[in-house]
Amino acid sequence: MELKRVPLRKLQRRKIIFRQYAVEVLLILLGVLTAGLGLKGFLMPSGFLDGGVTGISLLISRLTGIKLALLIFCLNIPFIFLGYKQVSLIFAIKTMAGIVALALVIELLPYPPLTTDPLLISVFGGAFLGAGIGLSIRGGAVIDGTEVLAIYVSKQSTLSVGDVIMIMNIIIFGTAAILIDLETAMYAMLTYLAASKTVDFIITGIEEYTGVTIISERSELVRRSIVDKLGRGVTIYKGERGYGSQQHADAEIDIIYTVITRLEVQRLKNEVEKIDPDAFIIQHSINDTKGGMVKKRPLH
């Protein structure tokens, strides 16, 4: 029996791996096409800019006339190498494929200009570009090397990833204000904000999960309330008190951890307060989840 199971397990594993790679390739392809729409359908015809490596490419292309496709490919090459060093070879390969595909899309696909309104160009150009970047990240690649550089610099200095990205964009927008005009730089900031918010939305999703840790003397009642009334799963950690009088300092206690959507946070707090008004509640944002009882189960 064991000899028959091994090939079956290998076949199932191969199917899972193939399905995962197929989904990743599809996401990267959709990301490239969407980013191409944001660039050629909105930003490029009006000479608008964005942040990051794409923004640098747009700025150089506008000032020198060099083709944007060539600039996007060339300027991202160092970040592909950094991606190999910082993440993995597979990540670098997928990133290279995504960037080459984006360059080909920009060069070959005839996207028509969709509007001439500056505000619509900034908002929707940034949104489509951000959606493309977000879909590519979902597929395990990047089509803009900014974040790879930010991760590298943050490891070599005291700056955070967000700090590095902000500094880069300040330099880009400041250069645009000096070399082109202030209005172009201001529209570029708006484009970047639309793009960054869209990236967050694509990666995080609509529900935006929140992890909640609850420490309560009435942990069993709290657990039942979360499972029965909210329909969410919980994990119980065994802990010890570390405060209070001598009697309480070494007492064992169950620590409850659950994952809910941000729309359910207040309801959870209300349910816990009904049971134990003195309960200690900690919450933090979660970018993504997989497996477990994250999706709400039907209540009976």
N, C-alpha and C positions, 0 to 999 in steps of 0.2 A: 504493500500500500504506500509506503514512504517513497519508494522509487517512482511511483506514478505521480505523486504529488509534487515532486521537485520540478519536473518540466512544466506542470500546470502553473505553479507559482512563478516560474521564470517568465512564462508567456504572459501572465497577468501583469507582472512587473514591467515587461516590455511595452504592453499596451498602455499602461499608466504613463510611462516615460514618453511614449510617442504622442499620447494625447496632450501631455503637458507642453511638449515642444511645439506641437501644432497650434495650441492656443497662444503660446508666446509669439510664434511667428505671425499669426493673424493679428495680434495686438500691436506688434511693432509695425506691420504693414498698414494697419488702420491709422496708427499714430503718425506715420510718415505722410500718408495722404491727407490727413486732417491738418497737420502742420503746413503742408504745401498749400492748402487752401487758405490758411491764415496769412501766409507770406505773399503768395501770388494774387490771391483774390482781394486782399485788403492792404497790407503794408507796403509791398514793393511798388505798386503803381503810383502811390502818393509820396513815396520817399520817407515813410515813417520808420521809426526805430523801435527796438525792444531792448531788454537787458541781456546780460550773459554773453556767451560766445556768439549767439545768433545776432544780438544787438551790435557787437563789435563788427561782425561780418556785414551787416546792413549799413553801418556807419562808413566803413572802408569802401564798400561798393558805391555808396552815394558820393563819396569824396573823390574817388579815383576812376570809377567806371568799370572796375574789374567785375567779372561775373560773380554773382552771389553764390552760385552752386560751387564754383571753384574755391571761393573763400571759406565757405562752410566746411568743405572737405579738408582743406589745408590747415585751417585754424584748429580743427578738432583732432588732428593727428596726435599732438602731444598728450591730449587727454585720453585718447585710446590707450596709449602706452601707460599712463598713470592708472587707468582703470584696470589694466592687467596687473600692475604692481599692487594696487590697493584692494582690488576685489578678487578677480579670477580671470583665467584665460577665456572661459566661456563667455563671461560678461564682456570682455574686450572684443571677442569675435562678433557677438550680437550687436555691440555698439558700432563696430566698423561697418557691419552690414546695414544697420539702420541709417548711419550717416551717408554712406554711399547711395542708398536708396533715396534719401531725402534730396541729395544733390541731383540725382537723375530726374526725380519728380519735378524739381524746380526748373531744370533745364529743358525737359521734354514735354511735360503735360501742359496743355493750354488752358489754364484756369482764367476765366474772364474776370475783370474788375467788377466787384459787386456793388460798390457805392462810392460816392465822392464826398460824403459828409465826414468831416474830420473826427467828430465824436464817435460815430458808428465805426469808422475805420479803427480807431484806437481800441474801443471796447471789444468789438467782434473779432478784429484781427488778433488781439491778445488772447481772447477766449479760445479761438480755434487753434492758435499756436500752443497755448497752454494745454488744451485737450490732447493735442498730438504728442507733446512731451510726456504728459501723464500716462497716456496709453502705452507709450514706448517703455516707460518705467515699469508699468504693470507687466510688460512682456520681458522684463529683465535686462533692459538696455537703456541708453540715453542717446538722444540726438542733439543734445547741447551739453558740452563738457564742463559747464560751470560748477555743477555739484561735485563732480570728481575732483576738480581743482580745490574746491572748498574743503572737502574731506581731507585732502592731502595737506593743505596749509594748516588746518585746524590741528592735525596730528603733530605738526612741526612747531606750533606756537601756542600761545594762550588764547587765541581767537577761536570762537565757535564757528560752526558751519554757516550759521545765519550772519555772523559778523563779516565773514569773508565775502559772501554773496552781496551783502549791503555795500561794502567798500568798493567792490568791483563795479557795481551799478552806479554808485555815486561818481566814480571816475568816468564811466561811459556817458552818463547824462551831462556831467560837467563839460566833457569834451564836445558833446553835441551842442551845448549852449554856446560855447566859445567859437567853434568852427562853423556852425550852421546858424542857428538862432535859438533864442530862449523858448519860443513857442514850440518848436520841434522837440526840444528837450522835455517840455512839460507834457506833450502828447506821448512821448516815449515812456515817461513815468506812469501815465495812465494805462498804456498798453502793457507795461510790465506788471502792474497791479492786477489787471484783468487776467493776464497769463498765469501769474503765481497763484491766484485764488482758484482758477480753473484746475491747475495741477493738483492743488490740495484736495479739491472736490473729487477729481478722478481717482486719486490714490486712496483717499480716506473713505469716500462714498457718501451717500446721503445720510446714513444713520449715525455715523461718527460715534463709535462705541466709547464707553467710559468704564474704566475699571474701578471698583469700589471695594474698599476694605473696611470691615465693621468689627469693632471690638466691644463686646457687650457681655454683661453677666447673665443675660437671658438669651444666649446665642441660639439655643435650640428653637425657641419661639420665633426668633428673627429668621432663622433658616427656613422654618416651615412657611412663614409669611412670604418670603421671596419666592419659594418654589410654588406654593399654592395660589397666591394672589397675583404675582407678577409673571409666573410661568417661566422663570429663569433658573438655570442651574447654578450651583454654588460649589465652592471648594472649601474644605475646612482644614485650617492649619492648627496644630497644637502649639500653644505658646505658654509663657509664664509672665505674670505681672512683674513690672519693674519699678513700681512706685507705690506710694501709700504707706500705711503702717506695717509693722513687722508681719502681722497676720496676712496681709494682702500681697506683700512684696514677692513671695515665693509661690503664690497660688497658681495652679494651672488654669488656663482659659482657652476656649475654642475661638479661633480668629476666622471670620467668614470673609471669603473673597468671591465676588461675582462680577460679571460683565453685562452691562445694559446699554441701551441707547441713551443719548443725552436727553431725549424727550421723557424718559422714565426716571431720571435722577430725582426730581422733586417728589414724585410718587413714592419712590423707595425711601427717601428721607422721612416722609410722612408716616409710612408704615412702621419704620424703625422707631420713630418718636412715640408712636402709640404704645409700643411694647416696652421701650427703655429710653426715656428722655435723656439719660446721661450717657448713652452709647457714643463711642468715639468713631467717627466716620472719616475716612480718607478717600479722595477720588482723584483720578488722573486720566488724561486722554489716551486713547489707544488708536494708533494709525490703521491697524487692520487686524482681523482675527481669522482663524481657520480651525475647523473641527470643534469638538465639544458641543455643548448645548447652548450655542450662541443665539441661534434662531429661536424665537419664542415658540414654546410648545402650546398646543391647545389646552385650555383650561376646562375642567369639567365641574 
